[in-house]
Amino acid sequence: MFRPVCWRFAHSFKWNGFSSVLHVTSLGCLSFSTTDPKILEFDSSTNLRIGQSKKVKSSSRRQVSHLVLEHFDKQYKEELGQLWTKARAVLLDPQCWQYGLMLNRFAKLDELSHFLQVQGFSSLLSQECGSGSLRCMVHHTQNRFPSQKHQPGHLKQYYLLNAASLLPVLALGVEDGDRVLDMCSAPGGKAVAILQSCTPGLLHCNEWDSERRRWLQQTLESFIPQPLKDAIRVFNLDGRVFRQNEEGAYDKVLVDAPCSNDRSWLYTGQPEQGALFLQGRAKLPELQKELLSSALVAVRPGGVVVYSTCTLSHAENDAVVEGVLTSCPNVQLQDLGGLARTFSHRFTFAPDCRYGLLVVPEEGRTWGPMFLAKLKKH
């Protein structure tokens, strides 16, 4: 049964690929996929040496849900035209997906930073984009590191992500001392990005689903030192209640809304599961409008709300923002053209997005899907 709460679908993927080994004294042995048969390797004494890759066998590779694919084909061909053809090819080939490494400013990074530089990684962010101390490294090819394991009392060095998912955080523009609500926070990547970019006065991270809330808490524990945790609180609430209890309480609110996550939904496995997802999909736009409306009540006059999803769906993106703007006369849409221009060399943006930005994956620039819109309350 579909439940209208703040959660998103998440799947992990395993596939064939070449892997290499990065040894870091404080973290042990880590593997990542790479197309380069030669890689740099740290041994336990932190000396560099050249290592050879070895083939890693894949286990039970996820299958495409043809029911979901047919649904996407029908909808997105009409909405996106040729852009869907390009995005479709990327979404059906997980081995080509690119990943960014958001570096943890609170961890020791000297050796890792040098390693990434030697491997050809470059910085996604420049000073012009207002990212503060936020750092994300990307590679022009598919070159994936593994997720580091959670170790109580130890900070991770990096967070793996779709680099386009940092755009909502950049659009939110959090500054030191701001009171911030991350309304649908799990698994916690955007909350971590906020804390990497600045030091907010308070950061309230909310997640309704209990299991995902534990995931969120573990993410925060893995990246944030104890002194900073005093400014962070984790809630377990339906995001729609903030309009009742927290009117005008925040300077900035992020609504990374539950959505029909295109990357995950394509790999739902059993046909019955895909059918349930599609049945629930029709209910998402109404929930998304309610969450965004709740955020606009919770933010103070003059404050900013950023709404984001990881779907290409017009009904969950532009249509949601349009509906809320129609019903909220004291809210004004903010221009994101400058952000698009800053990242036009990295991301492919759909040209016909009226109310925000839509990143569409294509070959060589496989970032996205990611939609974001910025609203200001008067």
C-alpha positions as a Python dict, from the first residue, in 0.01 Angstrom:
ca = {
    (1, 'M'): (0, 0, 0),
    (2, 'F'): (132, 343, -95),
    (3, 'R'): (185, 575, 203),
    (4, 'P'): (207, 952, 147),
    (5, 'V'): (510, 1027, 360),
    (6, 'C'): (856, 1177, 322),
    (7, 'W'): (1060, 894, 173),
    (8, 'R'): (1219, 799, -153),
    (9, 'F'): (1299, 473, -324),
    (10, 'A'): (1662, 368, -316),
    (11, 'H'): (1839, 70, -470),
    (12, 'S'): (2200, -28, -473),
    (13, 'F'): (2350, -161, -792),
    (14, 'K'): (2623, -410, -861),
    (15, 'W'): (2765, -470, -1204),
    (16, 'N'): (3065, -607, -1388),
    (17, 'G'): (3358, -375, -1406),
    (18, 'F'): (3724, -334, -1338),
    (19, 'S'): (3810, -256, -982),
    (20, 'S'): (4121, -132, -814),
    (21, 'V'): (4224, -99, -453),
    (22, 'L'): (4287, 215, -253),
    (23, 'H'): (4444, 147, 86),
    (24, 'V'): (4419, 427, 339),
    (25, 'T'): (4563, 359, 680),
    (26, 'S'): (4265, 487, 875),
    (27, 'L'): (4004, 318, 657),
    (28, 'G'): (4141, -13, 535),
    (29, 'C'): (4090, -160, 189),
    (30, 'L'): (3845, 12, -49),
    (31, 'S'): (3753, -85, -405),
    (32, 'F'): (3616, 123, -687),
    (33, 'S'): (3527, 75, -1050),
    (34, 'T'): (3749, 225, -1315),
    (35, 'T'): (3816, 183, -1684),
    (36, 'D'): (4187, 241, -1629),
    (37, 'P'): (4384, -87, -1601),
    (38, 'K'): (4654, 92, -1404),
    (39, 'I'): (4573, 278, -1086),
    (40, 'L'): (4755, 431, -798),
    (41, 'E'): (4741, 232, -476),
    (42, 'F'): (4816, 329, -120),
    (43, 'D'): (4971, 58, 90),
    (44, 'S'): (4937, 40, 468),
    (45, 'S'): (5237, 266, 514),
    (46, 'T'): (5072, 531, 291),
    (47, 'N'): (5336, 492, 20),
    (48, 'L'): (5218, 517, -338),
    (49, 'R'): (5266, 236, -582),
    (50, 'I'): (5119, 123, -912),
    (51, 'G'): (4864, -156, -893),
    (52, 'Q'): (4691, -367, -1156),
    (53, 'S'): (4316, -390, -1177),
    (54, 'K'): (4135, -718, -1162),
    (55, 'K'): (3799, -825, -1290),
    (56, 'V'): (3522, -838, -1032),
    (57, 'K'): (3228, -1069, -1087),
    (58, 'S'): (2882, -925, -1054),
    (59, 'S'): (2616, -1089, -841),
    (60, 'S'): (2249, -1103, -934),
    (61, 'R'): (2239, -794, -1150),
    (62, 'R'): (1907, -609, -1124),
    (63, 'Q'): (1664, -646, -1408),
    (64, 'V'): (1484, -365, -1587),
    (65, 'S'): (1112, -343, -1518),
    (66, 'H'): (959, -343, -1867),
    (67, 'L'): (628, -225, -1726),
    (68, 'V'): (792, 86, -1581),
    (69, 'L'): (1002, 138, -1895),
    (70, 'E'): (693, 129, -2116),
    (71, 'H'): (526, 382, -1889),
    (72, 'F'): (831, 610, -1901),
    (73, 'D'): (860, 575, -2279),
    (74, 'K'): (502, 686, -2330),
    (75, 'Q'): (523, 982, -2092),
    (76, 'Y'): (875, 1111, -2146),
    (77, 'K'): (878, 1081, -2523),
    (78, 'E'): (585, 1323, -2526),
    (79, 'E'): (733, 1555, -2262),
    (80, 'L'): (1100, 1555, -2359),
    (81, 'G'): (1117, 1441, -2720),
    (82, 'Q'): (1473, 1365, -2835),
    (83, 'L'): (1611, 1437, -2489),
    (84, 'W'): (1430, 1127, -2362),
    (85, 'T'): (1607, 911, -2622),
    (86, 'K'): (1942, 1024, -2480),
    (87, 'A'): (1833, 995, -2117),
    (88, 'R'): (1682, 652, -2178),
    (89, 'A'): (2011, 514, -2308),
    (90, 'V'): (2191, 636, -1995),
    (91, 'L'): (1930, 512, -1747),
    (92, 'L'): (1939, 165, -1904),
    (93, 'D'): (2318, 141, -1874),
    (94, 'P'): (2424, 175, -1509),
    (95, 'Q'): (2784, 100, -1604),
    (96, 'C'): (2810, 442, -1770),
    (97, 'W'): (2680, 637, -1471),
    (98, 'Q'): (2918, 895, -1328),
    (99, 'Y'): (2953, 961, -956),
    (100, 'G'): (3085, 1258, -765),
    (101, 'L'): (3278, 1249, -438),
    (102, 'M'): (3168, 1513, -191),
    (103, 'L'): (3470, 1553, 35),
    (104, 'N'): (3431, 1581, 410),
    (105, 'R'): (3600, 1899, 533),
    (106, 'F'): (3608, 1756, 886),
    (107, 'A'): (3822, 1453, 790),
    (108, 'K'): (4188, 1418, 691),
    (109, 'L'): (4202, 1442, 313),
    (110, 'D'): (4562, 1510, 207),
    (111, 'E'): (4636, 1162, 69),
    (112, 'L'): (4293, 1117, -87),
    (113, 'S'): (4306, 1461, -251),
    (114, 'H'): (4644, 1381, -405),
    (115, 'F'): (4519, 1044, -526),
    (116, 'L'): (4214, 1199, -693),
    (117, 'Q'): (4429, 1461, -862),
    (118, 'V'): (4661, 1194, -1003),
    (119, 'Q'): (4357, 998, -1125),
    (120, 'G'): (4231, 1295, -1325),
    (121, 'F'): (3947, 1409, -1099),
    (122, 'S'): (3860, 1778, -1105),
    (123, 'S'): (3655, 2007, -885),
    (124, 'L'): (3289, 2045, -974),
    (125, 'L'): (3258, 2371, -783),
    (126, 'S'): (3419, 2709, -827),
    (127, 'Q'): (3420, 3012, -601),
    (128, 'E'): (3174, 3183, -833),
    (129, 'C'): (2896, 2936, -752),
    (130, 'G'): (2883, 3036, -384),
    (131, 'S'): (2959, 2689, -250),
    (132, 'G'): (3157, 2805, 54),
    (133, 'S'): (3378, 2523, 178),
    (134, 'L'): (3178, 2255, -9),
    (135, 'R'): (3403, 2039, -229),
    (136, 'C'): (3297, 1780, -485),
    (137, 'M'): (3534, 1594, -717),
    (138, 'V'): (3418, 1451, -1050),
    (139, 'H'): (3573, 1258, -1337),
    (140, 'H'): (3491, 1292, -1705),
    (141, 'T'): (3441, 916, -1732),
    (142, 'Q'): (3258, 655, -1528),
    (143, 'N'): (3490, 607, -1232),
    (144, 'R'): (3315, 495, -917),
    (145, 'F'): (3449, 461, -566),
    (146, 'P'): (3265, 244, -313),
    (147, 'S'): (3061, 385, -29),
    (148, 'Q'): (3273, 385, 284),
    (149, 'K'): (3141, 176, 572),
    (150, 'H'): (3002, 343, 881),
    (151, 'Q'): (3241, 314, 1174),
    (152, 'P'): (3119, 464, 1503),
    (153, 'G'): (3360, 732, 1621),
    (154, 'H'): (3528, 769, 1280),
    (155, 'L'): (3448, 1026, 1013),
    (156, 'K'): (3417, 924, 650),
    (157, 'Q'): (3626, 1107, 395),
    (158, 'Y'): (3370, 1134, 116),
    (159, 'Y'): (3007, 1088, 21),
    (160, 'L'): (2921, 932, -315),
    (161, 'L'): (2648, 1111, -506),
    (162, 'N'): (2497, 1212, -835),
    (163, 'A'): (2672, 1548, -866),
    (164, 'A'): (2354, 1718, -991),
    (165, 'S'): (2201, 1658, -647),
    (166, 'L'): (2418, 1941, -511),
    (167, 'L'): (2231, 2198, -721),
    (168, 'P'): (1937, 2230, -476),
    (169, 'V'): (2181, 2298, -191),
    (170, 'L'): (2362, 2562, -396),
    (171, 'A'): (2029, 2720, -493),
    (172, 'L'): (1922, 2731, -127),
    (173, 'G'): (2226, 2947, -48),
    (174, 'V'): (2258, 2868, 321),
    (175, 'E'): (2482, 3107, 514),
    (176, 'D'): (2647, 3089, 855),
    (177, 'G'): (2386, 3129, 1129),
    (178, 'D'): (2082, 3047, 915),
    (179, 'R'): (1797, 2843, 1060),
    (180, 'V'): (1744, 2559, 812),
    (181, 'L'): (1488, 2281, 769),
    (182, 'D'): (1566, 1981, 550),
    (183, 'M'): (1209, 1851, 534),
    (184, 'C'): (1260, 1514, 362),
    (185, 'S'): (1617, 1455, 467),
    (186, 'A'): (1706, 1085, 436),
    (187, 'P'): (1949, 947, 341),
    (188, 'G'): (2122, 1272, 441),
    (189, 'G'): (2341, 1371, 148),
    (190, 'K'): (2198, 1720, 111),
    (191, 'A'): (2212, 1780, 487),
    (192, 'V'): (2579, 1685, 479),
    (193, 'A'): (2630, 1918, 181),
    (194, 'I'): (2473, 2206, 375),
    (195, 'L'): (2708, 2141, 667),
    (196, 'Q'): (3005, 2118, 432),
    (197, 'S'): (2928, 2457, 280),
    (198, 'C'): (2877, 2658, 600),
    (199, 'T'): (2783, 2649, 969),
    (200, 'P'): (2408, 2708, 1007),
    (201, 'G'): (2269, 2833, 1336),
    (202, 'L'): (2049, 2526, 1342),
    (203, 'L'): (1972, 2245, 1101),
    (204, 'H'): (1654, 2044, 1151),
    (205, 'C'): (1656, 1721, 952),
    (206, 'N'): (1320, 1550, 919),
    (207, 'E'): (1237, 1199, 801),
    (208, 'W'): (900, 1032, 859),
    (209, 'D'): (1000, 673, 784),
    (210, 'S'): (1167, 516, 1089),
    (211, 'E'): (1411, 297, 895),
    (212, 'R'): (1522, 584, 672),
    (213, 'R'): (1550, 805, 981),
    (214, 'R'): (1806, 565, 1127),
    (215, 'W'): (1992, 580, 796),
    (216, 'L'): (1986, 959, 816),
    (217, 'Q'): (2123, 960, 1170),
    (218, 'Q'): (2402, 723, 1071),
    (219, 'T'): (2495, 948, 778),
    (220, 'L'): (2519, 1252, 1003),
    (221, 'E'): (2728, 1059, 1256),
    (222, 'S'): (2966, 954, 977),
    (223, 'F'): (3036, 1304, 850),
    (224, 'I'): (2981, 1558, 1124),
    (225, 'P'): (3208, 1609, 1431),
    (226, 'Q'): (3053, 1621, 1774),
    (227, 'P'): (3082, 2000, 1835),
    (228, 'L'): (2872, 2073, 1526),
    (229, 'K'): (2604, 1820, 1619),
    (230, 'D'): (2473, 2054, 1889),
    (231, 'A'): (2311, 2259, 1611),
    (232, 'I'): (2148, 1957, 1448),
    (233, 'R'): (1820, 1793, 1540),
    (234, 'V'): (1655, 1497, 1370),
    (235, 'F'): (1276, 1476, 1360),
    (236, 'N'): (1045, 1187, 1276),
    (237, 'L'): (741, 1377, 1144),
    (238, 'D'): (514, 1392, 843),
    (239, 'G'): (648, 1698, 662),
    (240, 'R'): (300, 1844, 628),
    (241, 'V'): (276, 1918, 1002),
    (242, 'F'): (541, 2191, 988),
    (243, 'R'): (279, 2432, 856),
    (244, 'Q'): (88, 2381, 1180),
    (245, 'N'): (370, 2390, 1434),
    (246, 'E'): (661, 2587, 1285),
    (247, 'E'): (515, 2890, 1107),
    (248, 'G'): (792, 3133, 1011),
    (249, 'A'): (1052, 2939, 1210),
    (250, 'Y'): (1316, 2899, 937),
    (251, 'D'): (1529, 3117, 709),
    (252, 'K'): (1574, 2842, 447),
    (253, 'V'): (1378, 2523, 378),
    (254, 'L'): (1475, 2240, 146),
    (255, 'V'): (1199, 2009, 18),
    (256, 'D'): (1377, 1724, -157),
    (257, 'A'): (1042, 1561, -210),
    (258, 'P'): (947, 1194, -234),
    (259, 'C'): (916, 1126, -605),
    (260, 'S'): (915, 858, -872),
    (261, 'N'): (1294, 823, -871),
    (262, 'D'): (1354, 733, -1236),
    (263, 'R'): (1689, 562, -1184),
    (264, 'S'): (1553, 332, -914),
    (265, 'W'): (1207, 268, -1050),
    (266, 'L'): (1347, 122, -1371),
    (267, 'Y'): (1502, -156, -1164),
    (268, 'T'): (1207, -258, -946),
    (269, 'G'): (1254, -629, -1028),
    (270, 'Q'): (920, -806, -1001),
    (271, 'P'): (632, -687, -1226),
    (272, 'E'): (402, -667, -923),
    (273, 'Q'): (635, -420, -756),
    (274, 'G'): (653, -206, -1068),
    (275, 'A'): (274, -203, -1090),
    (276, 'L'): (248, -88, -728),
    (277, 'F'): (499, 189, -788),
    (278, 'L'): (309, 315, -1091),
    (279, 'Q'): (-18, 300, -901),
    (280, 'G'): (132, 512, -623),
    (281, 'R'): (288, 752, -873),
    (282, 'A'): (-46, 914, -949),
    (283, 'K'): (-75, 1022, -583),
    (284, 'L'): (267, 1186, -562),
    (285, 'P'): (193, 1532, -712),
    (286, 'E'): (-75, 1608, -451),
    (287, 'L'): (159, 1504, -169),
    (288, 'Q'): (441, 1712, -319),
    (289, 'K'): (218, 2021, -334),
    (290, 'E'): (122, 1972, 31),
    (291, 'L'): (485, 1940, 137),
    (292, 'L'): (591, 2246, -60),
    (293, 'S'): (297, 2446, 80),
    (294, 'S'): (394, 2336, 432),
    (295, 'A'): (751, 2455, 371),
    (296, 'L'): (628, 2795, 257),
    (297, 'V'): (440, 2837, 584),
    (298, 'A'): (741, 2722, 788),
    (299, 'V'): (979, 2972, 625),
    (300, 'R'): (984, 3333, 748),
    (301, 'P'): (885, 3627, 525),
    (302, 'G'): (1187, 3700, 309),
    (303, 'G'): (1303, 3341, 344),
    (304, 'V'): (1370, 3090, 68),
    (305, 'V'): (1235, 2745, -15),
    (306, 'V'): (1396, 2511, -269),
    (307, 'Y'): (1187, 2227, -407),
    (308, 'S'): (1364, 1935, -577),
    (309, 'T'): (1305, 1585, -714),
    (310, 'C'): (1507, 1321, -897),
    (311, 'T'): (1249, 1253, -1166),
    (312, 'L'): (1192, 1385, -1517),
    (313, 'S'): (814, 1391, -1466),
    (314, 'H'): (644, 1720, -1554),
    (315, 'A'): (357, 1637, -1316),
    (316, 'E'): (599, 1616, -1022),
    (317, 'N'): (814, 1910, -1124),
    (318, 'D'): (685, 2215, -1311),
    (319, 'A'): (319, 2130, -1246),
    (320, 'V'): (372, 2109, -870),
    (321, 'V'): (546, 2447, -855),
    (322, 'E'): (285, 2605, -1081),
    (323, 'G'): (4, 2475, -862),
    (324, 'V'): (159, 2610, -544),
    (325, 'L'): (235, 2949, -697),
    (326, 'T'): (-129, 2977, -804),
    (327, 'S'): (-251, 2915, -450),
    (328, 'C'): (15, 3124, -269),
    (329, 'P'): (6, 3489, -383),
    (330, 'N'): (277, 3589, -133),
    (331, 'V'): (536, 3365, -302),
    (332, 'Q'): (760, 3459, -593),
    (333, 'L'): (955, 3229, -823),
    (334, 'Q'): (1331, 3301, -825),
    (335, 'D'): (1546, 3295, -1137),
    (336, 'L'): (1802, 3012, -1154),
    (337, 'G'): (1953, 3115, -1486),
    (338, 'G'): (2285, 3208, -1328),
    (339, 'L'): (2318, 2864, -1172),
    (340, 'A'): (2241, 2701, -1507),
    (341, 'R'): (2504, 2909, -1684),
    (342, 'T'): (2764, 2827, -1420),
    (343, 'F'): (2716, 2453, -1469),
    (344, 'S'): (2626, 2440, -1840),
    (345, 'H'): (2964, 2281, -1914),
    (346, 'R'): (2891, 1999, -1668),
    (347, 'F'): (2516, 1931, -1688),
    (348, 'T'): (2257, 1912, -1964),
    (349, 'F'): (1952, 2126, -1883),
    (350, 'A'): (1613, 2077, -2048),
    (351, 'P'): (1536, 2393, -2250),
    (352, 'D'): (1160, 2402, -2187),
    (353, 'C'): (1149, 2392, -1808),
    (354, 'R'): (934, 2692, -1708),
    (355, 'Y'): (957, 2698, -1329),
    (356, 'G'): (1305, 2575, -1249),
    (357, 'L'): (1594, 2368, -1381),
    (358, 'L'): (1579, 2009, -1502),
    (359, 'V'): (1905, 1816, -1544),
    (360, 'V'): (1869, 1541, -1803),
    (361, 'P'): (2134, 1268, -1829),
    (362, 'E'): (2299, 1201, -2162),
    (363, 'E'): (2611, 1019, -2282),
    (364, 'G'): (2927, 1168, -2133),
    (365, 'R'): (2723, 1383, -1892),
    (366, 'T'): (2522, 1120, -1711),
    (367, 'W'): (2424, 1342, -1416),
    (368, 'G'): (2056, 1361, -1323),
    (369, 'P'): (1764, 1340, -1338),
    (370, 'M'): (1736, 1637, -1103),
    (371, 'F'): (1472, 1909, -1092),
    (372, 'L'): (1488, 2217, -871),
    (373, 'A'): (1288, 2535, -825),
    (374, 'K'): (1352, 2827, -589),
    (375, 'L'): (1072, 3023, -421),
    (376, 'K'): (1085, 3333, -200),
    (377, 'K'): (817, 3423, 51),
    (378, 'H'): (711, 3787, 88),
}
